Structures are given as structure tokens and as C-alpha cells.
């Protein structure tokens, strides 16, 4: 894949913090906190699903609040389903850029396999200009497949599409004339892609679900990595975190940020958080589970995932803060993103959770890390 050697993943000057990768927090005992969401379609007072337009306007309020309470990043995932409202992340993020001042704005994830890497770069470089340098993109294959038939791609090419498009994106991101040849689109021979970013290269992450192959691919390109941890025990990802560190060193790349993403909800007390979140978690879990052949979930499963070693960050600010600190100690990650939406969870509950995450969880995490 790709014939020209001048920008191979192993020797490209596009890599490294000076070139625009997310910088690691200063000091060993720091962790950045962000939010992400798929724009889950909730229900109105009549019990019917909200219109996507309503959800998107509520989402803008959520992004604005996240910025106000000082969180590090706000990201939206790309989906093409009735139950998620965000199908064009960059359009939403551009609107959010006009309503926010400090928070980083990104995708979680952009489904690169069914998109055009050139257009992905152009949309996010435009967002970077409009947000005054706050854009970042998370690339991944996605956990849903609706985009493949929608945009005319064959699922039989699932691996090839991502591999070739990631290589092409990497070359485009370098902001140099692109030389590339592959099987999934016509070759490019020295063409430039615009607009360029003003002072840096586009901050780019790779989202992975937990396979060694995905970790090694991310390290080959020298990009920051984010692990989606939605079940089991977060500490079980420690071998993959270590593999990423070792592979980055093997490829000669400076170590970049490592992050995790997990679902959760913050309320005044553990009991309130669990009771408020559970029915919406259960409905979403069973709906997606039915599509994938999983058995029905239970309250005992949910409660176990809310415990100290579980993957759900549901509870009071103290409980959630302590779980994040445990995550930091177990995996050594630099950033944690809370997936704060869950199916039909009401907008008001999400707004309160965001407020507590920024005003109570974040400062408590900093206190605990200093102990």
C-alpha cells in the first residue's frame, strides 16, 4: 500500500508533540478529563423519541456547559442510525466552536473506513481554523456497520479500507504534496490538500476496542491512543497499555497521550446516580445487545460494573473521582473521557452530570493524585 517512502509511518516528521500531537499533562500525577457522546436520542414527556433536531440543539447546550465548567475536551461520535443524532460531527463541532472558548473539540470516532481521508482532513482543518486551534480528530473503524452500505462500501473490505485510508490520511496530514497508490481509490501523484493548519499539524488519535493488532497499528503511525473500555475491568487493559509504550519505543516515536473512554453518570450520591442511570443503561444495553446476539442484562450486572473495579463510572463525585484515580494508577493514562449520554437519559440529568464532573469530580481527582 502506498509506494512513496518519504512519509512512511516510521520516519515521518509529522509525528511528535512539536508537530501538533496532543501534549501529555505536565508531571506524572496528572490526568485530563473530557466528555464524549453519540448524541443519543432521548424521549420527550410523551414517551416518544425526540426529533434529531431537538437532540442536536440540546447537545450544543451540553458542549457549552462542558466548556464553562473547565473540562478539557468534548467529542461526538459519528453514527448513521435512528437512535443517535450525530452523523456529521464536524458540522456540529463548528457550531460548538462558536459557543465555546477553551475546550478542545473532536470526534469519537470518525469512521475513516467509510469516509474520504482527504475530506476528513479538510473538514477538521477548517474546524481547527474556526475554533482557533482547538480541533482534534479520533479515527477508528467504528462499532456499527451502517455507514458501509450507506456509502457503498463492501464489508468484505473492512480491514483493507481502514489500513489504506489511514495510510492516506497520514500522508495528507503531513501538509506536503501527497504521493500515494492503493486498491481502494485512484492514486495521488504530488497533489496538495488544503486548507493547511495555521501553526501545527492536525492532532490525531486512533480509537481502539482492545486488540493487540489495533494497538500496534496506532503505534506504527506514532499517534496517541484511546481505549474504549465499556465492559469488564479497566485494569485488564494494562497489557495493551504496556504494548503501546513498548511499540512506540520500537518504532522510534516519542510517547504520546494514552486515554480511555467509558460510560458513566455523576449525581449527588451513589444511590441517586445508579437509580437515575440504570433504566436508561438497561434499555440501551438490551437494544444493542439484541442486535448483536447478547443475552439480556440484569441489575446485578449493572451493580457489579459500578463497583470499584468495574467499567461504569456511575456514582457520587467522590466515587467517580476515586475510580478515575485508580484508572490512572493501573494503566498510567493521561486522559479519561466520560461517555455521559445513555439512550433515553434526559437532557436535564446529563446537564447536571456534566456540571458535577467539571466542578466536583475534576478538582477531587487533582486532590487525590497529590496525596
C-alpha positions as CSV (number, residue, x, y, z in Angstrom):
1,X,0.0,0.0,0.0
2,X,1.4,3.4,-1.0
3,X,4.6,3.5,-3.0
4,X,6.3,6.7,-2.0
5,X,8.7,6.3,1.0
6,X,9.2,9.9,2.0
7,X,6.4,10.0,4.6
8,X,6.3,6.4,5.8
9,X,4.8,5.9,9.3
10,X,8.3,5.2,10.7
11,X,10.2,8.3,9.6
12,X,7.6,10.9,9.1
13,X,8.3,14.4,10.5
14,X,4.5,14.6,11.1
15,X,4.9,12.7,14.3
16,X,5.7,14.2,17.8
17,X,4.3,16.9,20.0
18,X,6.0,19.7,18.1
19,X,4.0,18.7,15.1
20,X,0.6,19.0,16.8
21,X,0.0,15.8,18.7
22,X,-1.9,16.2,22.0
23,X,0.7,17.1,24.6
24,X,1.0,14.9,27.7
25,X,-0.1,16.5,31.0
26,X,2.9,18.0,32.9
27,X,4.0,15.8,35.8
28,X,3.4,12.1,36.4
29,X,0.3,12.6,38.6
30,X,-2.0,14.5,36.2
31,X,-4.9,13.3,34.1
32,X,-7.0,15.4,31.7
33,X,-10.8,14.9,31.9
34,X,-13.1,15.1,28.8
35,X,-16.6,14.1,27.7
36,X,-17.9,12.3,24.7
37,X,-21.4,11.4,23.4
38,X,-23.1,9.9,20.4
39,X,-25.9,12.3,20.6
40,X,-28.2,9.6,22.0
41,X,-31.9,10.2,21.0
42,X,-33.8,10.5,24.2
43,X,-37.6,10.6,24.7
44,X,-39.9,13.5,25.3
45,X,-42.6,13.9,28.0
46,X,-45.0,11.8,25.8
47,X,-42.5,8.9,25.8
48,X,-41.8,9.3,22.1
49,X,-38.3,9.7,20.7
50,X,-37.1,13.3,20.4
51,X,-36.5,14.7,17.0
52,X,-32.9,14.7,16.0
53,X,-33.0,18.5,15.6
54,X,-34.0,18.8,19.3
55,X,-31.2,16.5,20.4
56,X,-28.6,18.4,18.4
57,X,-29.7,21.7,20.0
58,X,-29.5,20.1,23.4
59,X,-26.1,18.8,22.5
60,X,-24.9,22.4,21.9
61,X,-26.0,23.3,25.4
62,X,-24.1,20.4,26.8
63,X,-20.9,21.4,25.0
64,X,-21.3,24.9,26.2
65,X,-21.6,23.8,29.8
66,X,-18.6,21.5,29.5
67,X,-16.6,24.5,28.4
68,X,-17.9,26.7,31.2
69,X,-17.0,24.1,33.9
70,X,-13.5,23.9,32.6
71,X,-13.3,20.3,31.1
72,X,-10.5,19.5,28.7
73,X,-12.3,18.1,25.7
74,X,-15.8,17.5,24.2
75,X,-16.2,14.9,21.4
76,X,-19.1,13.5,19.4
77,X,-19.2,10.1,17.7
78,X,-20.3,9.5,14.1
79,X,-23.3,7.2,13.6
80,X,-25.9,6.7,10.9
81,X,-28.8,5.3,13.0
82,X,-32.2,6.5,14.3
83,X,-31.0,6.2,17.9
84,X,-28.0,8.6,17.6
85,X,-28.3,12.1,16.2
86,X,-24.8,12.9,15.2
87,X,-24.0,11.8,11.6
88,X,-21.8,14.9,10.7
89,X,-19.5,15.5,13.6
90,X,-17.6,18.4,12.0
91,X,-20.7,20.4,11.3
92,X,-21.9,20.1,14.9
93,X,-18.4,20.9,16.2
94,X,-18.1,24.0,14.1
95,X,-21.3,25.2,15.7
96,X,-19.9,24.3,19.1
97,X,-16.7,26.3,18.3
98,X,-18.8,29.4,18.1
99,X,-20.4,28.7,21.5
100,X,-17.2,27.8,23.4
101,X,-13.8,29.3,24.2
102,X,-11.3,26.9,25.7
103,X,-12.5,23.3,25.4
104,X,-11.0,21.0,22.7
105,X,-13.4,19.8,20.1
106,X,-13.2,16.4,18.4
107,X,-14.8,13.2,17.1
108,X,-15.2,9.9,19.0
109,X,-14.8,8.4,16.4
110,X,-14.7,9.4,12.8
111,X,-15.4,6.2,10.8
112,X,-12.5,6.5,8.4
113,X,-13.2,3.2,6.7
114,X,-16.3,4.6,5.0
115,X,-15.1,8.2,4.5
116,X,-12.7,10.0,2.3
117,X,-9.4,10.7,4.2
118,X,-8.9,13.9,2.2
119,X,-12.3,15.3,3.1
120,X,-11.9,14.3,6.7
121,X,-8.7,16.3,6.9
122,X,-10.2,19.3,5.1
123,X,-13.2,19.3,7.4
124,X,-11.2,19.1,10.6
125,X,-8.5,21.6,9.4
126,X,-11.4,24.0,8.7
127,X,-12.7,23.3,12.2
128,X,-9.3,24.0,13.6
129,X,-9.3,27.4,12.0
130,X,-12.8,28.3,13.2
131,X,-12.0,27.2,16.7
132,X,-8.6,28.9,16.9
133,X,-6.6,25.7,17.1
134,X,-8.9,23.5,19.3
135,X,-9.8,20.7,16.8
136,X,-8.7,17.1,17.1
137,X,-9.8,14.0,15.2
138,X,-10.2,10.5,16.6
139,X,-10.0,7.9,13.8
140,X,-11.5,4.4,14.0
141,X,-13.4,1.7,12.3
142,X,-16.5,2.2,14.5
143,X,-18.5,-0.4,16.3
144,X,-21.5,-0.1,14.0
145,X,-21.6,-1.0,10.3
146,X,-24.5,1.2,8.9
147,X,-22.1,3.5,7.1
148,X,-20.7,0.8,4.8
149,X,-23.9,0.1,2.8
150,X,-24.9,3.7,3.1
151,X,-21.8,5.0,1.3
152,X,-21.4,2.0,-1.0
153,X,-18.6,0.1,0.7
154,X,-18.2,-3.7,0.9
155,X,-17.9,-5.1,4.4
156,X,-15.6,-7.8,2.9
157,X,-13.0,-5.0,2.6
158,X,-13.4,-4.0,6.2
159,X,-9.7,-4.4,7.1
160,X,-8.3,-3.1,3.8
161,X,-10.4,0.0,3.8
162,X,-9.1,1.1,7.2
163,X,-5.5,0.3,6.5
164,X,-5.3,2.1,3.2
165,X,-7.3,5.1,4.3
166,X,-5.3,5.5,7.5
167,X,-2.1,5.5,5.4
168,X,-3.5,8.1,3.0
169,X,-4.8,10.3,5.9
170,X,-1.3,10.2,7.4
171,X,0.2,11.4,4.2
172,X,-2.4,14.2,3.8
173,X,-1.9,15.2,7.4
174,X,1.7,16.0,6.8
175,X,0.6,19.0,4.7
176,X,3.1,18.0,1.9
177,X,2.4,17.0,-1.7
178,X,0.7,13.6,-1.5
179,X,2.1,10.6,-3.3
180,X,0.0,7.5,-2.7
181,X,-1.3,4.5,-4.5
182,X,-3.6,1.7,-3.3
183,X,-6.5,-0.5,-4.1
184,X,-9.4,1.5,-2.7
185,X,-9.2,4.7,-4.7
186,X,-7.3,6.3,-7.6
187,X,-3.6,7.2,-7.0
188,X,-2.4,10.6,-6.0
189,X,0.8,11.9,-7.5
190,X,2.1,15.1,-5.8
191,X,-1.2,16.8,-5.2
192,X,-1.6,19.3,-2.3
193,X,-4.6,19.2,0.1
194,X,-5.9,22.4,1.6
195,X,-6.6,24.2,3.9
196,X,-3.4,23.8,6.0
197,X,-3.5,24.3,9.7
198,X,-2.0,27.6,10.9
199,X,0.7,26.6,13.4
200,X,0.7,22.8,13.8
201,X,-0.4,19.6,12.3
202,X,-3.9,18.2,13.0
203,X,-4.0,16.5,16.4
204,X,-5.0,12.9,15.6
205,X,-5.9,10.0,17.8
206,X,-6.6,6.3,17.0
207,X,-9.6,4.8,18.8
208,X,-9.2,1.1,19.6
209,X,-11.5,-1.5,21.1
210,X,-8.9,-3.7,22.7
211,X,-7.0,-5.9,20.2
212,X,-3.2,-6.0,20.1
213,X,-3.3,-5.6,16.3
214,X,-5.1,-2.2,16.7
215,X,-2.6,-1.1,19.3
216,X,0.4,-1.9,17.1
217,X,-1.2,-0.1,14.1
218,X,-1.6,3.0,16.2
219,X,2.0,2.8,17.4
220,X,3.3,2.3,13.9
221,X,1.9,5.7,13.0
222,X,3.0,7.3,16.2
223,X,-0.4,8.6,17.1
224,X,-2.0,9.0,20.6
225,X,-4.3,6.1,21.5
226,X,-7.7,6.0,23.2
227,X,-9.1,2.7,24.5
228,X,-12.9,2.2,24.6
229,X,-13.5,0.3,27.9
230,X,-17.2,-0.4,28.1
231,X,-17.2,-3.7,30.0
232,X,-15.1,-5.9,32.2
233,X,-12.4,-4.4,34.3
234,X,-10.3,-1.4,33.1
235,X,-7.2,-2.8,34.7
236,X,-7.3,-5.7,32.2
237,X,-6.2,-3.2,29.6
238,X,-2.8,-2.8,31.3
239,X,-1.1,-5.3,29.0
240,X,-2.3,-3.3,26.0
241,X,-1.2,0.0,27.5
242,X,2.3,-1.6,28.1
243,X,2.3,-2.9,24.5
244,X,1.6,0.6,23.2
245,X,4.5,2.0,25.2
246,X,6.8,-0.7,24.0
247,X,5.8,-0.4,20.4
248,X,6.1,3.3,20.3
249,X,9.7,2.9,21.5
250,X,10.3,0.2,19.0
251,X,9.2,2.4,16.1
252,X,11.2,5.3,17.5
253,X,8.3,7.6,18.3
254,X,8.1,9.8,21.3
255,X,5.4,8.6,23.7
256,X,2.1,10.2,23.1
257,X,-1.0,10.6,25.2
258,X,-2.9,7.5,26.2
259,X,-6.6,7.8,27.0
260,X,-9.6,5.7,27.9
261,X,-13.3,6.2,27.3
262,X,-16.0,4.7,29.5
263,X,-19.7,5.2,30.2
264,X,-20.8,6.9,33.4
265,X,-23.0,9.3,35.2
266,X,-22.5,11.6,38.2
267,X,-25.1,12.6,40.8
268,X,-25.1,13.8,44.4
269,X,-24.9,10.3,45.8
270,X,-24.1,6.8,44.6
271,X,-27.7,5.7,45.1
272,X,-29.1,8.7,43.2
273,X,-26.6,8.2,40.3
274,X,-27.4,4.5,40.0
275,X,-31.2,4.8,40.2
276,X,-31.2,7.7,37.7
277,X,-28.9,6.0,35.2
278,X,-29.9,2.3,35.4
279,X,-33.2,2.2,33.4
280,X,-31.6,4.1,30.5
281,X,-28.4,2.0,30.6
282,X,-30.6,-1.2,30.6
283,X,-32.7,-0.1,27.7
284,X,-29.7,0.8,25.6
285,X,-27.7,-2.2,26.6
286,X,-30.6,-4.6,25.7
287,X,-31.4,-2.9,22.5
288,X,-27.9,-3.0,21.2
289,X,-27.4,-6.5,22.7
290,X,-30.4,-7.8,20.8
291,X,-28.8,-6.7,17.5
292,X,-25.6,-8.4,18.4
293,X,-26.9,-11.6,19.9
294,X,-26.1,-10.8,23.5
295,X,-28.3,-12.1,26.3
296,X,-30.4,-9.7,28.4
297,X,-28.7,-7.6,31.0
298,X,-29.6,-7.5,34.7
299,X,-29.5,-5.2,37.7
300,X,-26.8,-7.4,39.3
301,X,-24.6,-7.0,36.2
302,X,-25.1,-3.2,36.3
303,X,-24.3,-3.0,40.0
304,X,-21.1,-5.1,39.5
305,X,-19.9,-2.7,36.8
306,X,-20.4,0.2,39.1
307,X,-18.1,-1.3,41.7
308,X,-14.5,-0.2,42.2
309,X,-13.1,-2.4,39.5
310,X,-16.0,-2.1,37.0
311,X,-16.1,-0.2,33.8
312,X,-19.1,2.1,34.6
313,X,-18.2,5.4,36.2
314,X,-21.5,5.9,38.0
315,X,-21.8,7.5,41.4
316,X,-21.1,10.5,43.5
317,X,-18.3,12.9,42.7
318,X,-16.1,11.1,45.3
319,X,-16.8,7.7,43.9
320,X,-16.2,8.7,40.3
321,X,-13.0,10.6,41.2
322,X,-11.6,7.6,43.1
323,X,-12.3,5.3,40.1
324,X,-10.5,7.7,37.8
325,X,-7.5,7.9,40.1
326,X,-7.5,4.1,40.2
327,X,-7.5,4.0,36.4
328,X,-4.6,6.4,36.4
329,X,-2.6,4.2,38.7
330,X,-3.5,0.9,37.0
331,X,-2.9,2.0,33.3
332,X,-0.9,5.2,33.5
333,X,-3.3,7.0,31.2
334,X,-3.0,10.8,30.6
335,X,-6.7,11.4,29.8
336,X,-10.1,10.0,30.7
337,X,-13.3,10.7,28.7
338,X,-16.7,10.1,30.2
339,X,-19.4,8.9,27.8
340,X,-22.1,10.8,29.7
341,X,-25.1,10.0,27.5
342,X,-27.0,6.8,27.6
343,X,-30.0,6.1,25.5
344,X,-33.0,7.9,26.8
345,X,-31.3,9.6,29.8
346,X,-32.9,13.1,30.0
347,X,-31.1,16.2,29.0
348,X,-31.5,17.7,32.5
349,X,-29.8,14.7,34.1
350,X,-26.9,14.9,31.6
351,X,-26.5,18.6,32.2
352,X,-26.3,18.0,36.0
353,X,-23.8,15.2,35.4
354,X,-21.6,17.4,33.3
355,X,-21.7,20.2,35.9
356,X,-20.7,17.8,38.7
357,X,-18.0,16.2,36.5
358,X,-16.3,19.6,36.0
359,X,-16.9,21.3,39.3
360,X,-16.6,18.4,41.7
361,X,-15.0,15.4,40.1
362,X,-12.2,17.2,38.4
363,X,-10.9,19.1,41.5
364,X,-11.3,16.0,43.6
365,X,-9.2,13.9,41.1
366,X,-6.4,16.5,41.4
367,X,-6.5,16.4,45.2
368,X,-6.4,12.6,45.3
369,X,-3.4,12.5,42.9
370,X,-1.4,14.8,45.1
371,X,-1.9,12.6,48.2
